[in-house]
Amino acid sequence: MAVEARQMNLETCNEGFLLDPLEWTPEVAEELARREGIELTEDHWKVLKFMRDFYGEHRIAADARFVIKYLAEDLGKGRQARSELYRLFPYGYMQQACKVAGMRRPRAWSTG
């Protein structure tokens, strides 16, 4: 499967995750979000930036608990952070947030 963005042909797995997270751009995020039925808002972009920064520093996708902590503390969502994450990405952190942020498919994630 391929995502067309900015005249690039980006390779994804059959579930829509980028094979190379370094090919991610905001335009790619827009396309991946569109495919997931998500219209990206300012809060989506803040979460995606946090996830991309975490990946840039650690070379792995941020665990959901780190994103929830970011939502709670840095974005002031407090006890509502977990529900806010699922409001932004209703089908789940691994299924949608990681995909839109350009992460590889998480190894621990089972498709059922």
C-alpha positions as CSV (number, residue, x, y, z in Angstrom):
1,M,0.0,0.0,0.0
2,A,1.3,3.5,-0.7
3,V,0.4,7.0,0.5
4,E,0.6,9.8,-2.1
5,A,1.8,13.0,-0.5
6,R,4.0,15.8,-1.8
7,Q,4.9,13.9,-4.9
8,M,6.3,11.0,-2.8
9,N,5.2,7.4,-2.9
10,L,5.5,6.3,0.8
11,E,5.5,2.6,1.7
12,T,3.1,1.4,4.4
13,C,2.3,-2.0,5.7
14,N,-1.1,-3.6,4.9
15,E,-2.6,-2.0,8.0
16,G,-1.5,1.5,6.9
17,F,1.5,2.1,9.2
18,L,4.6,3.8,7.6
19,L,7.4,1.4,7.1
20,D,9.9,4.2,7.6
21,P,9.0,6.8,10.3
22,L,11.6,9.2,8.8
23,E,9.3,9.6,5.7
24,W,6.7,11.3,7.9
25,T,5.7,14.9,7.2
26,P,2.7,17.0,8.2
27,E,1.2,16.3,4.8
28,V,1.5,12.6,5.3
29,A,-0.2,13.0,8.7
30,E,-3.1,14.8,7.1
31,E,-3.5,11.9,4.6
32,L,-3.2,9.2,7.2
33,A,-5.7,11.0,9.4
34,R,-8.1,11.5,6.5
35,R,-8.0,7.7,6.0
36,E,-8.8,7.2,9.6
37,G,-11.7,9.6,9.5
38,I,-10.0,12.2,11.7
39,E,-9.8,15.9,11.1
40,L,-6.7,17.1,12.8
41,T,-7.1,19.9,15.3
42,E,-4.6,21.9,17.3
43,D,-4.7,19.3,20.1
44,H,-4.1,16.5,17.6
45,W,-1.0,18.4,16.3
46,K,0.3,18.9,19.8
47,V,0.1,15.2,20.6
48,L,1.6,14.3,17.2
49,K,4.5,16.7,17.8
50,F,5.1,15.2,21.3
51,M,5.1,11.7,19.7
52,R,7.5,12.8,16.9
53,D,9.8,14.5,19.4
54,F,9.8,11.4,21.6
55,Y,10.6,9.3,18.6
56,G,13.4,11.7,17.6
57,E,15.0,11.5,21.0
58,H,14.5,7.8,21.8
59,R,14.1,6.2,18.4
60,I,11.0,4.3,19.6
61,A,7.3,5.2,19.7
62,A,6.2,6.7,23.0
63,D,4.2,4.4,25.2
64,A,0.6,5.6,25.7
65,R,1.4,6.3,29.3
66,F,3.9,9.0,28.3
67,V,1.3,10.6,26.0
68,I,-1.3,10.5,28.7
69,K,1.1,12.1,31.1
70,Y,1.9,14.8,28.5
71,L,-1.9,15.5,28.1
72,A,-2.4,15.6,31.8
73,E,0.5,17.8,32.8
74,D,1.6,19.8,29.8
75,L,-1.8,20.3,28.2
76,G,-3.7,20.6,31.5
77,K,-6.1,17.8,30.9
78,G,-5.5,16.3,34.4
79,R,-7.6,13.3,35.2
80,Q,-9.3,13.6,31.8
81,A,-6.1,12.9,29.9
82,R,-6.9,9.2,29.1
83,S,-10.4,10.1,27.9
84,E,-9.0,13.0,25.9
85,L,-6.5,10.7,24.1
86,Y,-9.5,8.5,23.1
87,R,-11.5,11.5,22.1
88,L,-8.7,12.6,19.8
89,F,-8.1,9.1,18.5
90,P,-11.3,7.1,19.1
91,Y,-10.0,3.8,17.8
92,G,-7.1,3.8,20.1
93,Y,-3.6,5.0,20.7
94,M,-1.8,2.2,18.8
95,Q,-4.4,1.9,16.0
96,Q,-4.7,5.6,15.2
97,A,-2.3,7.9,17.0
98,C,0.8,5.9,16.2
99,K,-0.4,5.5,12.6
100,V,-1.0,9.2,12.1
101,A,2.3,10.1,13.8
102,G,4.1,7.9,11.3
103,M,5.3,5.2,13.7
104,R,5.8,1.7,12.6
105,R,3.2,-0.8,13.6
106,P,3.9,-1.5,17.3
107,R,5.2,-5.1,17.7
108,A,3.2,-5.8,20.8
109,W,-0.1,-4.8,19.1
110,S,-2.2,-7.7,18.1
111,T,-4.8,-7.4,15.3
112,G,-7.1,-9.7,17.1
